[in-house]
């Protein structure tokens, strides 16, 4: 039996994408039968030196999770691209920078200085595709276990490629079980203030990323009673998910709210709300700041 040679690495992130593979035991066992792991530090006693010693192009499939935050992340990404024939970027951090990209906010938003024991930081967080050529991408924070495993098995030639679902090219709202209403709001609210049992979150004043987010996740968060946070990224053809969400919110704002009760009054953490997962992939992230001397 011919086995597919596999390499997996988690860069800047939480390892949730890698762990999600274990949430589908049957699929993971199928993967284990037909693959041979050559590098996967999370699950095996793998060392970077071992990957460096493998011939270029000898790995059939490399899976890279997480954003590129440090010089080590960038080094491993370039190494995996060189050693593999096919590179899959998995998860929101790998595709758009994810939550780690919020570290690129300008001075005044930053926390304490970085621990000097960590590898040197890059000038900004990078999505994987900005550093190396990516052959395939799977979104999500983390991706649905079945989706990621299916993609791995398809790329490995162990399953027939599935046709993309219609929901992957449309806004999450179209598959959301909560129905929209004709109502507006005067100020933004946060989930602790109100969490309606039914009805559209946006119509109740909660920032829900559904209108600006591609479908494909099954609208799990709205179905569980929480607003969408946008982890499946922007719709096809949309380069700025945050701007798209701002436009959607503008359509349901009450234009006649009294002075001193402006909609933004209740807004907290604007960057974390509108660019929670995609800041590193936007044009805004590529604009040099004043601290860069330009």
C-alpha positions in Angstrom: 0.0 0.0 0.0 1.4 3.4 -1.0 1.2 5.9 1.8 1.1 9.7 1.5 4.0 11.5 3.1 2.5 14.2 5.4 4.0 17.2 7.3 2.0 19.4 9.6 3.0 22.5 11.5 1.3 25.1 13.7 2.8 28.6 13.5 1.3 31.6 15.3 -2.0 30.4 16.7 -3.6 28.1 19.3 -3.2 24.7 17.8 -7.0 24.4 17.5 -6.9 23.6 13.8 -4.5 20.7 14.3 -6.6 19.4 17.3 -9.8 19.7 15.2 -8.5 16.8 13.1 -8.8 14.6 16.2 -12.5 15.5 16.7 -13.5 13.2 13.9 -12.1 9.8 15.1 -13.2 7.8 12.1 -11.8 10.3 9.6 -8.6 10.6 11.5 -8.1 6.8 11.6 -8.7 6.8 7.8 -6.1 9.4 7.5 -3.7 7.5 9.7 -4.0 4.4 7.6 -3.0 6.0 4.3 -0.5 8.6 5.5 3.0 8.5 6.9 3.8 11.5 9.2 7.3 12.9 8.5 6.9 16.0 10.6 4.2 17.0 13.1 5.6 18.5 16.3 2.2 18.6 18.1 1.6 14.8 17.8 5.0 13.3 17.3 8.6 13.7 18.4 9.4 15.6 15.3 12.4 18.0 15.1 12.9 20.8 12.6 16.3 19.4 11.8 14.6 16.2 10.6 12.5 18.2 8.2 15.5 20.1 6.9 17.3 16.8 6.2 14.5 15.6 3.9 15.0 16.0 0.1 13.2 19.0 -1.5 9.8 18.0 -2.9 9.8 14.7 -1.0 6.7 15.5 1.2 3.5 14.8 -0.7 1.3 17.2 1.4 2.3 19.9 3.9 -0.4 21.5 6.1 0.4 24.8 7.7 -1.8 26.3 10.4 -1.4 29.6 12.1 -0.2 33.0 11.0 3.4 34.0 10.5 4.3 36.1 13.6 8.0 35.3 14.2 11.1 34.8 12.1 10.9 31.1 13.0 7.3 30.9 11.6 8.5 32.4 8.3 11.5 30.1 8.2 9.3 27.0 8.7 6.8 28.2 6.1 9.5 28.6 3.5 11.0 25.2 4.5 7.7 23.4 4.2 7.0 25.0 0.8 10.4 23.8 -0.4 10.1 20.3 1.0 6.5 19.7 -0.2 4.8 19.2 -3.5 1.5 20.5 -2.2 0.9 23.1 0.6 -2.5 23.5 2.3 -3.1 26.5 4.5 -5.6 25.6 7.2 -7.6 28.0 9.4 -8.4 31.7 9.7 -4.9 32.5 11.1 -3.1 31.0 8.1 -5.5 32.6 5.6 -5.9 36.1 7.0 -3.7 36.4 10.1 -6.5 35.6 12.6 -6.6 37.0 16.1 -2.7 37.2 16.3 -2.8 39.9 13.6 -4.4 42.3 16.1 -0.9 42.6 17.5 -0.2 44.9 14.5 -2.4 47.7 15.9 -0.5 51.0 16.2 1.2 52.3 19.4 -1.3 53.0 22.2 -3.0 49.7 21.6 -0.1 47.4 22.3 0.5 45.4 25.5 3.8 44.9 27.4 7.1 44.3 25.4 7.5 40.8 23.9 9.3 38.2 26.0 12.9 38.3 24.7 13.0 34.5 24.9 10.7 34.1 21.9 12.0 34.2 18.3 12.4 37.7 16.8 9.1 39.1 15.6 8.4 40.1 12.0 7.6 43.7 11.3 3.9 42.6 11.0 1.9 39.4 11.1 1.7 37.7 7.7 -1.0 35.4 6.2 0.8 32.3 4.8 0.0 33.2 1.2 2.0 36.5 1.5 5.2 34.5 2.3 4.9 31.3 0.2 2.8 29.9 -2.6 -0.3 28.2 -1.2 -2.0 25.4 -3.3 -5.2 25.1 -1.2 -6.9 26.8 1.7 -9.5 25.7 4.3 -11.0 28.5 6.5 -12.4 28.4 10.0 -11.3 28.9 13.6 -11.0 26.0 13.7 -12.2 24.5 10.4 -15.0 21.9 10.7 -13.2 18.6 11.3 -15.0 16.9 8.4 -14.1 19.7 6.0 -10.4 19.7 6.8 -10.1 15.9 6.8 -12.0 15.7 3.5 -9.7 18.2 1.9 -6.6 16.4 3.1 -7.9 13.1 1.8 -9.0 14.7 -1.5 -5.5 16.2 -2.0 -3.9 12.9 -1.2 -6.0 11.1 -3.8 -7.8 9.0 -1.2 -11.3 10.6 -1.9 -13.0 12.0 -4.9 -13.1 15.8 -4.9 -16.4 17.2 -3.7 -18.2 19.9 -5.6 -18.1 23.3 -3.7 -21.4 23.9 -1.9 -23.5 27.0 -2.9 -23.3 28.3 0.7 -19.5 28.7 0.4 -20.1 31.5 -2.2 -22.8 33.3 -0.3 -23.2 35.2 3.0 -23.7 33.2 6.1 -27.0 35.0 6.7 -28.6 32.9 3.9 -28.1 29.7 6.0 -28.7 31.3 9.4 -31.7 29.9 11.3 -32.5 33.3 12.8 -34.8 35.4 10.6 -34.3 39.0 9.8 -36.8 41.6 11.0 -37.7 45.2 9.8 -36.3 47.1 12.8 -33.3 49.3 13.6 -31.3 50.2 16.7 -29.9 53.4 18.2 -26.7 52.1 19.7 -24.6 49.0 19.6 -25.0 46.4 22.3 -22.8 43.6 23.6 -23.9 40.0 24.3 -24.0 40.5 28.1 -26.5 43.3 27.7 -28.9 41.5 25.5 -28.9 38.0 23.9 -32.3 37.4 22.1 -33.5 33.9 21.9 -34.7 34.4 18.4 -34.6 37.0 15.6 -31.6 38.6 13.8 -28.8 39.8 16.0 -28.1 42.8 13.8 -31.7 44.0 14.1 -31.3 44.0 17.9 -28.1 46.1 17.9 -25.5 43.3 18.2 -22.5 43.3 15.9 -22.9 40.0 14.0 -20.5 39.3 11.1 -22.9 37.1 9.2 -23.5 39.6 6.3 -19.8 40.0 5.7 -18.8 36.3 6.2 -18.9 33.4 3.7 -21.0 30.5 4.5 -19.8 26.9 4.9 -19.7 26.5 8.7 -23.4 25.6 9.1 -24.0 28.9 11.0 -23.0 27.1 14.2 -22.6 30.2 16.4 -26.0 31.8 15.6 -27.7 28.4 15.9 -26.1 28.2 19.4 -27.3 31.7 20.4 -24.2 33.7 19.7 -23.5 36.3 16.9 -21.2 35.2 14.1 -17.6 36.4 14.6 -16.5 36.0 11.0 -14.0 33.2 11.2 -14.8 31.8 7.8 -13.5 35.0 6.3 -14.8 37.4 3.6 -17.1 36.5 0.7 -15.5 35.7 -2.6 -14.4 39.0 -4.3 -14.4 41.0 -1.0 -11.0 42.2 0.1 -12.0 44.0 3.3 -14.4 42.0 5.6 -14.5 44.8 8.2 -15.6 47.5 5.7 -18.3 45.1 4.4 -19.6 44.6 8.0 -19.6 48.3 8.6 -21.8 48.8 5.6 -24.2 46.1 6.8 -24.5 47.8 10.2 -25.2 51.1 8.5 -28.2 49.7 6.9 -29.9 48.9 10.3 -28.8 52.0 12.3 -31.6 54.3 13.4 -30.8 57.6 11.6 -32.9 59.6 14.1 -31.2 58.7 17.3 -30.9 61.7 19.7 -27.7 63.7 20.2 -25.4 62.0 22.6 -26.8 58.6 21.8 -24.8 57.9 18.7 -24.5 54.3 17.6 -20.8 54.1 18.2 -21.4 54.9 21.9 -21.7 51.3 22.8 -18.9 50.0 20.6 -16.0 48.4 22.3 -12.9 47.1 20.6 -13.7 48.2 17.0 -10.7 46.5 15.5 -11.3 43.2 17.4 -15.0 43.3 16.3 -14.6 44.1 12.6 -11.2 42.6 11.9 -11.1 39.8 14.5 -9.7 37.2 12.0 -8.7 39.1 8.8 -6.7 42.2 9.8 -3.4 40.9 8.3 -5.0 40.3 5.0 -6.4 43.8 4.5 -5.0 46.8 2.7 -5.0 48.6 6.1 -2.5 46.2 7.5 0.0 47.0 4.7 0.0 50.8 5.3 3.3 51.7 7.1 2.8 53.3 10.5 4.4 56.4 11.8 6.7 54.3 14.0 8.2 52.8 10.8 9.7 56.1 9.8 7.5 56.7 6.7 
